């Protein structure tokens, strides 16, 4: 599968999960409910929050929006680039 899909191929653990679900009779293609933090980011709210104060840190944004730092830093759907500055 990786020969064809390369970096877009599902991991071995994902395929095992699918096989286990199918063997148990679950043929649904929908994601099951997850516990923990929501995985979706309200992009409109993020955009509005950044436009209101473009000098906020990723930590401040993640706290205000209730998402992880990685969710903010790794979001490429905004159409803008977020520069991360390392402080020594």
C-alpha positions in Angstrom: 0.0 0.0 0.0 2.9 2.4 0.8 4.3 1.8 -2.7 1.2 3.3 -4.2 0.1 5.8 -1.6 3.5 6.7 -0.2 3.1 9.3 2.6 -0.7 9.1 2.4 -0.9 5.4 3.2 -2.6 4.5 6.5 -0.4 3.2 9.3 -0.2 -0.5 10.2 -2.0 0.3 13.5 -4.9 2.0 11.6 -5.3 -1.0 9.2 -5.3 -3.4 12.2 -8.0 -1.2 13.8 -10.1 -1.4 10.6 -9.6 -5.2 10.4 -10.7 -5.7 14.0 -13.8 -3.5 13.5 -14.8 -5.4 10.3 -14.2 -8.8 11.9 -16.5 -7.6 14.7 -19.2 -6.9 12.2 -18.8 -3.1 12.2 -18.8 -2.0 8.6 -19.4 1.7 9.2 -17.1 4.1 7.6 -17.9 6.9 10.0 -15.5 7.9 12.7 -16.5 6.7 16.2 -16.9 9.2 19.0 -13.7 10.1 20.9 -13.1 11.2 24.4 -10.9 14.1 25.3 -10.3 17.4 23.6 -12.2 18.1 20.4 -10.1 17.6 17.3 -11.8 20.2 15.3 -10.7 23.8 15.2 -13.2 26.6 14.5 -11.2 28.4 11.8 -13.4 31.4 11.7 -13.0 31.9 15.4 -9.2 31.5 15.1 -9.0 33.9 12.2 -11.1 36.5 14.1 -9.0 36.1 17.2 -5.7 36.5 15.3 -7.0 39.5 13.4 -8.1 41.2 16.6 -4.5 40.8 18.0 -2.0 39.5 15.6 0.8 39.5 18.2 -0.7 36.8 20.4 1.5 33.8 21.1 0.4 30.3 20.1 0.1 29.5 23.8 -2.4 32.4 24.3 -4.4 31.4 21.2 -4.5 27.7 22.3 -5.7 28.8 25.8 -8.4 31.1 24.4 -9.7 28.6 21.9 -9.4 25.5 24.1 -7.2 23.5 21.8 -3.6 22.2 22.0 -0.5 24.2 21.0 0.0 21.7 18.1 -3.4 22.3 16.8 -2.7 26.0 16.3 0.9 25.6 15.2 0.2 22.9 12.6 -3.0 24.4 11.1 -2.3 25.1 7.4 -5.9 25.9 6.5 -5.7 29.5 7.4 -4.0 30.5 4.2 -1.4 32.4 6.3 2.0 31.4 7.7 2.6 31.3 11.4 6.1 32.2 12.3 7.4 30.4 15.4 10.3 32.3 17.0 12.5 30.4 19.4 13.8 32.4 22.4 17.2 31.4 23.5 
